[in-house]
Amino acid sequence: MTTPPSEARMETTNSLFGGTMMSPIVDPFPVYRRLRDAHPALPVNTMMGVNYMITRYADVEAVLKDGKLYSSKANQRGIGLVMGRTILEMEGKEHVRFRNLISPFFSPRAMKAEMPQTIGDILNGLIDDFAATGQADLVRQVTFTFPMQVMAHIIGIPVQDYRAFHQMALDLISVGDDPGKGFQAAQDLVTYLSPLMAQRKADPTDDLLSKLMHAEVDGVGLTDEEVLGFLRLLLPAGAETTYRLTGSCLFALLTHPEVYEEVRADRGAIDALIQETLRWESPVQFVSREPTEDVVIGGDAVPAGGLLSVIVGSANRDERHYQDPDRFMLHRKNDDHLAFGFGAHFCAGSHLALLETRTALNLLLDRLPNLRLERDPDCHIVGLAFRSPNRLPVRFEPRH
């Protein structure tokens, strides 16, 4: 039996969560559980219009698997408004051709070249600044900072400018919460990037920006707007996923003493820590899709062209798929989590995010003996569309 959306059932994001999509919500998971049980495709009023919140694992997996029935063009109506046209909304052969332009820079092979040393050097420089003090806020001083510096290196942007374009990138993806700030950030990025693009056009190097400025698709070079679309996507994507994943890994590690002891003694367990964190606290919680024809999801009718908020964070906590899903279990079987998406739009930067997070965890454990989280009632994993700790105040044995 299908249940069409009605005024009585129409919710708003505020009424569900007590905030907006970008608010510092501490625990959305009880709401997701209720939605999975009662309305797995609930229509919700948002700033982008009516979104259907898809919350069950089986439904989320089915949507992400079927790119023909569930189009990624939905991104045009959301983040595409400020990013421009990107591979997020492209499909089929076009998506493959454009994605292949950047794939070599984020492939497993690329992660075995100079990237481990580059990431390590950046992290060690940050740790040097506080290792002798015996205390730090690992969000402010490490996790929030290093991924953007790494992405700047890959793209070919002056690393010393990372604070400026980091804020632009964050404002850009916050367009749903503050449209004015988001559109201004999009324009500010154009102003910042245009001289660099012209420079690489005239004098290319071996960085990603040079590759894009001289790339061709079907024998035709990319326009400046197409290059800017890539950069508007890569800058926040390169920072957000790793920054949030690394912070949540540290939060899990430091709030589960038995996990900390096992990982400290056996660094081989770091990969298990990362994968369970991806399931338990997916850094990016929402993916956008739209059905190309009328569909029924979990008994609820969704019209063709309806905007779907595919909630991977809910799917990864679905008790229908994972036993005791709210519990962090280091050795849980979780190789089918959906944190990086699925299918053609599987996260292009996943290998980089894993390498960055693995390197950060190893170096922090190596260089900060007896690492422990300070008692702080205001320290939480927070967020709705994106989730990570708001702060990580720690103490450790100082090293000179």
N, C-alpha and C positions, 0 to 999 in steps of 0.2 A: 504494500500500500504506500503510495507516495503522498508526501505532505508538502503542498505548495507554500511559498512564503506568504505570510499574512501580517497585517499590522500588529496583531496580538503577539506574534512571535518575533517581530523585528526588534533587534536589540541595537544598542550602540556600544562602541568600544568602552566608553566611560562607564556605562551601566554594568558591563561585564567585569571590568578590571579596576574601576575607580581611577582611571587615568587615560592618557593617550597612548598611541602606539610606541612612543619614544619615552614614556614616563619611567621613573625608576621603580618599577613594580618588583617586589621581592619574590613573590611566589604565585605565578599564574597557573600552576599545575593542578590545583583543585578545580579551577574553572574548566581546564581542558578535560579533566576526568568527567565532570558533569556533562560537558558537551559530547564527549565520546559515547556516553550512556544514553543521552536523550535526543540530541540533535547534531549528528555528525557532519551536517552541511548547513549550519545555522547562518541565515542572512543577517549581516551586521552593518549598520550605518557607519561609515567612516568618512574622512575628508575626501577620499577618492571615489565616494559613492557607495553602493551596496556591495559588500564583499561576502562571499560564502566561505565560512571558516571550516576547512576540512581537517578533521582531527584524528581519525583512526588510522592506525598503521597501514592496514590493507588498502584503504582508500587513497592515502597519500602515496603509497608505493605504486598503485595502479595509475594515478594521475601522472606521476613523474616518468613512468615507463612508456606511456602512450603519447608520443609527441604529435601524432596526427589528430587524435581526438581531443587532446588538451594542449592548446597552442601556447607557446611562450610569448606570443605577441602581446599578451596582457601587460608586459612590462612597459609598453608604450604609454600606458595610462598611469603609470606610477613613477618609478625612478627614471624612466626614459624621458620624462618631461624636463629634467635638469641635466641628465647625462647625454642626451641626444641618442641617436641610433647606435646601439651596441650589439655585441654577440648575444646578450641576454635575450633579445627579442627576435633574433634571426633564427631561421629554421632551415632544415634540409641541407642542400648542397651549398647554399650561401653561407650558412652557419659554419660548415666544415671549412670552406675556403678562407673565411676571415679568421676563424679560430686557429687555423694552421699557421697564421702569421706570427702568433705569439707563443704557440705551444713549445717550440724549441727552447725558449728561455725558462720554461717551467717544467721541463720533462725530467724523468728520473736521471737521465744522462747528465743534464745540466746541473743537477743537485750533487753530482759526484765530481764536478770540476773544481772551480775555485770558490763555489758558494759556501761550503762548510767553513773555510778559512775566513771568508769575508764576514759571515754571520758571527763567528767566534770573536773576531777582532772588534766588531761593533759592541757585542755584549761585554767583553772584557773591559773595554773602555768605560762603559756605564758602571760596571761593578767596581772598577777602580775608584770611582768617585765617592763610594760610601763603605767600602770593605773594612776600613780602619775604624769606623764609628760604632760598629756593633748594633746598628739599627737602621731601618729603611722602610719606606713604603714602596713595595715592589711594583705596584701598579704605576705610580707616578714616576718612579725612577728607572723602571726596566720595561715592563710589559707594554705600557702605552707608547713607549718611545722607540724601541729597537726595530719593530717591523717596518715602520715608515722609512727609517734610514736604510734598511735593506732594499725596499722597493725603489727608493730614490737611486740607489746604486745600480739596480737592474735597468731602470728606465734611462738613466743618464742625466738625472737632475742633480744639481749641487746639493750634497748631503747637508751642508751647513744651513740650507734653507728649509729643512724639514719641518720646523715648527710652524712656519707660515703656511705651507701647503697642506700640512696635517690638519690644521684648523679648517682650511677651505674644504678639505675632503670630508671632514666630520659634519660641517654645515650642509654640504651637498646631500648627504644621505639622510639628513634630518628634515628634508623638505616636507614630509608629511606632518611634522610637528610645527615647523615654522617655514611656510612657503617663501616668504620674503627673503629670509636668510639663505634658504637653499638656492633660489634663483640668483641671488647676489654672488654666492660662492661659485656658481657655474661661470658667471661672467668674470669673476676675479681670477679663476683658473685660466681662462682664455688669455687674460692680460698677462699673467705670469708666464704661461707656457709658450705664447706666440714667438717671442724673441728666441727662445731655445729651439723651437721647431725650425725657424729660419736658419739658425746657426748650423743645425745638423743637416739641413737640406744642402747647404753650401759646402760643409766640411764634415762628412759623416765619420763616425767612429764605429766601434763594435757593440754599442749599447742598443737597447730595444727601441729608443726613440729614433735613432738613425735607421734601424730596420724598417720602422713604420713609415718614415718620411720617404724612403726609396722603394717601398714594397709595391707590388702590382697584383691585382686580382683580375684574372682573365685578360691580361695584357694592358690593363688600365691602372695607373697609379692612384693611390688613395688621395682623396681630397683632404684639405686641412680639417674640415669638420669631422671626417671619418677618423682621422688621427686623434683629434680631441675627444671623440667618443671613447676610443680605447683608453686614453689617459684618464678621463673622468671616471671610468670604470675601475681601472687598475689601481689608482691611488687609494681610494677608500677600501676597495676589496683587499688590497695587499696589506693594509693596516688593520682593518677591522677583524678579520677572521683569526689571524695569529695573535693579535693583542688580546682578544677575548678568550681564545682557546688556552693560551699560556697562563693567563690569570686564573681561569677556572681550574686548570690542572693543579696549580699551586694551592688554590683554595681546597680542593679535594685532598691533596697530599697533606696539608697542614691541619686539616680538621678530622682526619682519620689516622690516628697514631699507628695503627697496625699496618696501614698502607705505607706510611712514611718509613717505618722500620724496614719493611720488605724492599721498598724501592731503593732506600739508602744502601742496603746490603747487597742488592742485586740490581744493577742498573739495566739489566736485560728486561726488567719489569716496566721500564718507562713506556715502552710501546703499548703495553696493556693499560697503563694509566691514561695515556692519551686517548686510546680508543674508547675506553669506558667514559671518559669525560666528554668526548664528542657525543656519545649517546645520552648521558645523564644531563648535561648542560650544553646543548648544541649552541655554538656561538651565534649563528644566524638562524632564527627560528621560523621565518616566513619565506615562502617562495610563491611567486605569482604565476597563475595560468588562467586560461579561459577555454571552456568547451566549444568545439566547433559545431556541435549540434546539441539538442536537448538531451540531458542525461539525468539519471537517478543515482545519487550517491548516498549510501547508507539509508535508503528509504526516503530521502528528501529530493525533490525535483529541483534541478538547476537548469535555467534556460541557456540556449546557445548564446555565447558572448558574455555570459555572466562572469564577473571577476572572482576568481578563487584565491583565497589566502590559504595556501597549502602549508599547514603548520607542522614542520618536521620535528620541532621540539615536543609537540604533543604525541606524534607518531612514535618517537623514540622513548616515550614514557607509557606506551599503551600496554595495559595489563593483559590484553588479549594476545600480545606477542612476546612480552618479556615478563618473567616472574618477578614479583616484588620490584617493579620498575623504578620506584622512587629511591631505592637503596643503591648506594654506590658500591659495586662489587668488582674488585680488581680483576678477577678471573672469570667474569661472566662471558658467555658466548654472545658476542655482539658484532660479529663481522658483517652483519646485514643492516647496521644502523644507517640512517638516511641523512646524516649531518652534512655531507658533501653533495647531496642531491643524488641523481640517478640518471643513467642513460646519456644521451647526447650532450646534455647540459651539466654533466658531472663537473664539479669545481675544477677549473683549469689550474688553479694555484694550490691544489691539495698537497702535492709533493713538497712544495716550498713551505707551506704551513706546518707540515709534519717535521721537516728538517729544522725549521726555526724553533719549534716548540721543544723538540728533543734536545737540541743544542742548549737552549736556555735552561732547561731543567738540569741537565748534566752539569753545566758550569755553575749554577747557583748552589747545587749540592756540593760540588767540589770546593767552592771558594767561600761558602758561608757555613762553617761548622756549627752543629747544634742549632740549626735553623728552626725557629718556632714562631707561631703566630701569637701576637699579643692579644690579650683579652680585650675585645672591643665590640660592644653591642651594636654598633653602627656599621660593622663590616659584614657585608652580604654580597651574594651574587644577585644582581638586579637587572631589570630591563624586560622588554616584551619582544619587540622585533629583533633586538640584539641583546645578548646576555653575557655578563662577566662580573667579577667583583668590582665594587666601587673603590675599594682600597684594600691593601694587604700590609698592615703594619707588622713588621717582624723584628725579632732580635736574634742575635747570633754571636759567636765568639769573634771579636775583631781580629783582623789580620792586616799587618802593615806591609 
